[in-house]
């Protein structure tokens, strides 16, 4: 690794994050179960299971549409769901800044409990640490969870195939845009609510009715654009995306236009990217549009043999261009 010091870019989900993982963590942690997917998959007595862990250091810890507690459960549950796993048990660890209001901590815990109940996952253990004033930003949460993979389901970022359709389960970029506006650094006034949502129930419905799905990946840190490049590299395929087909709320579009941001790289916390055979795509869209949180599901592109590891976008004026690879620190920084 050429970098001598860790920078914020190493935590952004971009190329520097992958470099950090490959050059340091993978080097020392490598084993047959270590994965580039959202969760590790292994066999336990009675079936296949998935296991995941995640850390949350969101600023601000409250935002339009949720708080760090809701986000921690959604992010963890969605990582399991992307492997086709029913969330079963979850643990959480809190690092709380001295002086943090107990009423706010109660609100965070309530949001976690309510979201966990929605998808049927049990929070069964945890840990609490209190750090000195200024040592953390209000509250940090780390979660881990295990789930049982549905029978007949086999998902991985390495399974995308030429001829697959690329589907998003909702409009993109809303969480990243919401966090940017909550920080009020640009003096902009727009009503954007985070898409933060637990997606297991929707994905369970999808995989019950249509098991011929190759990849599901949640578009959190780094957004849909980063997911597309991850899958293109894992599967060694090209991806072609139709810009006009991508669902994008008008306020998000407006903020991106004013600040010169690429909505493809804005974080989502309630949207997944799905790769499935083209002939199954319309059925998948119809199934998901009937599910809570997935009313804006849309087909946005396809997988190709051409341009392996590249993401090509069809622009509004009918031209083609390469989507720039994610690099450096992706803005706005969400964690």
N, C-alpha and C positions, 0 to 999 in steps of 0.2 A: 504494500500500500504506500503510495507516494506522499499522501498527506501526513504531516507531522502532528497535527492537532485536530480534534473533533470540532466541526463547525455545525451551525444550525442546519445547513444543507444536508448533513448526514442523517438527519431525522425527518426529512421532508417526504420520503417515499420516492425520490428521484434516483438518477444514476448513482449518486454518491451513497445513497442508502444501500443499493445493491452491491456496490464496491465494498462497503464496510462489512456487510454480511458475508460476502464471498472471501474477502481477504483476511478477516479476523475470526468471525464467529464460526463460519463453516470449517475453516482450517482446524479449529480446536474441538468443535462439537460434532464433526462428521460421523454419521452412522447410517445404516440402511433406512431408518425411519425419518431422518431429517428431511424436511420438505420445503419446497418453494410455494406450496399451496397455502390456503387459509388455515388449515389444521392438519396435524399428522393423522394418518389412518393406520390402524393396526387391529389385529384379531384378539378378542377376549372371549372367554367362555360364553357362548350363546350368540355370537355374531361379530360383525365388524363395527368398530367404534372410531370416533374422531375426537381429538383432544387439541385445545387451543389455549393461548394466553395472550393478553393484551394490556397495554398501559394507557392511561388517560390523564393528560395534563392540560386540559382545555382552558383557554383564557379568552373571554370571561367564562366562569364556570356555570353561569346561567345565561340562557339565550332564548330568543323567540322560538318556541317549539320544544323546549326541554332544558335539561341541565346535565351536568357531568354524570350524575347517577343514572339517569335514563340512557344517556349515551353509552355508558360502560356496559350496560346489559344488552342494548341493541347491538353494539359492535361485536360483542362476544357471541351472542346468539346467532348473528348473521354469518360470522365466520364458520360456525358449525353447519348452519343451513346450506352454505355454499358447497359443502361436501356431502349434502344430502342426509345430514345427521339430525335427528330429533334431540334437542337439548335436554339433558337429564339433570345434571348436577353442576353447580357453579360455586366457586370460592371468590372472595374479594379481600383485598388488602388496602387499607387507608393510610395515607400519610397526611396529617392535618396540621396546618400552621397554628401555632400558639396564638390565641386571640380570635380564632374563627368562631362565628356565632353558632351556638348550639341549635337555634331554630333553623338556620340554614342547613346544618348537617341533617336535621330531621327531615327537611324537605328533600334532600338528596337521597336519603335512605328510603323515604316513601316512594319516590320516583322509581328507584331500583326495584322495590318490592312489587309495585303495581305492574311494571313492565315484565318482571319475571313471571307473575301470575298470568299475564296475557298469553304467554307461550308455554306455560307449564313447566318451567325450569325451577328447581329448588336451589336457593342459596344456602349451602350447608355448612360453610366454615369461613373463617376470615381472620384478619389480623389488623391491629390498630397501632399506629405510631403517631406521636405528637412531636413535631419539629419546632425549633426555636423560631421566633419572629423573623421573617425575611429569608428563611432557609428553603421554603417552598412557596408556591403561589396559591394560597388559600387551601386547596385540597387536591391531592393526587390519588387516583384509584388504579389498582392493578387487579385484573380478573383472570381466572382460568376456568375452563369448563370442559365437560365431556358429554358426548352424545352418541346415540346409536344410529348407524347408517341404515337407511331404508333398504330392504331387500331388493336386489336387482339394480341398484343405483351405483354407478361408478363414475365419479367426476374428478377431473384434474385439469389444470392449465396446460398439460401436455397433450390433451386429447382433441384439440380443435383440428378440423379437417377441411380441406378445400371443398367448397360447396356448402359449408355451413352458413346459416344466417347468423347475423349478430343482432341481438335484441337487448334493449334496456327496459327495465321494469318500471321506469318512471322518468320524469323530467330530471335534467342533470344540473349539478353545480349549486344547488340551493343551500346546502349546509355551509359550504365555503363562503358564499356570498353573504349569508346571514351573519356569520362570525365576523366578517370584515365590517359590516354595517354596525354591529353591536359595539365594536371598538371605537366607532365614531372618530376615526383618524382622518377622514376626508370630508367631514361635514356634509355627507350625502343623506338624503331623506328618501328611503324607499321601503316598502312593506314586503319583506322577504322572510318567510317562516322556514326554519330548518326542516328538512325531510326526515329527520331522525325517527326511525321506526323499526320495530322488530319484525323480521320478514319470514320467520319460520312457518307460520300458518299458511302463508301464500305459497311458499316453495313446497311445502308438504302437499298442498292441493295440486300443484303443478306436477310433481313427481309421482303422485298417485294416478293421475290421469294420463300423463305422458312421460314415460321413463327414458325415451330416446333423446337424452340431453347429454352433451359432451362436457361442457364447462359452465360453471356458475362462479362468478367472482364479484365481491362487493367493491364498489368504486369509492372507497373511503379516501385516505390520504393519497393525493395525486390524481384523483378523479378518474373519469372514464378513459381519458387519453393514456394515463399510465397503465391502466388495466389492459388496454389493447396492445400496448407494446410488450407488457409482461407475457401475454398469451402468444403474441406473434413470435417472441423469442423462445418460450417454452415448447411450442409446437412446431417451430421453424416453418411458419406459413406467412403469407401476406394477408393484409386486411384492408378492404376498401370500404370507406364510410361515406354515406350521403349526408352532407351537412344539413340539407333542408329537411331531412327525416328526423333529426335529433330533437326530441321535445325539450323546450327551454322556455321557462316563464318569462314574460315580458320584462318584469323588474330586473331579473337576473341578466337578461340580454342588455338592458339599458345600463346597468352598473358596469358590466364588462366593456361595453362600448365606450363609456366615459373614461374608464381607467386603463383601457388597453389590455385587459385580461383575457386569457383564452379559457372559455367556459369548459372546454374538454379537460382542463387540469384543475378545475374547482372541485373540492371534496363533496361527496354525497354520503349521507348516513342512512339512507333508506332506499337505495337503488342498487340493483345488481345488474351485471352484464352477463348475458346468456349466449352460449354457442350451441346450436342444434342444427340438424339437417334442414335444408331449405324447405323441403316438403312438409315439415312439421311446424314451421314458423308461425303460420297463421293460426293454427290450433293453439299454440303456446300463448300467442297474444290474446286470443279469445278467452282462454282459461284465466290468465292473470288479470285481465281487465275487470273480471268479476270479483277479484280479491281485494280486501282492504289494503290500502297503500299502493296499489299497482294499477290504478285506473288509467294512467298515462303510458302504459307499456307500448313500445313501438319497435319495429324492425328498422335498424339504422345502417345496415351494411351486410357484407358477406366476406367469407374467407376465400382466398385465392391461392393458386400455386405460384403466381407471379409475385415478384418483389418480396421474397421471404424475409422475415423479421422487420418489415417496413409497414407503416400505416399510411395509406393514401386516402386523401379526402377529395370528394367531388364537391366543388364549391357551388355557390348560389348561381354563378354565371356559366356553369357547365364545364369549367376547367378542372384539371386535376393538380393537386399539390401534395407534397409530403408533409404530414403532420410533424412538426419539430419534435425531436425526442425530448423527454423530460430531463432537465439538467439544472444544477444549481438549486437554490432554494425556491420552491414553488410558493407563490403568493396567492391569497393570504395564508400565512402559517396558521394551521388549526391546532397543532399540538406540539 
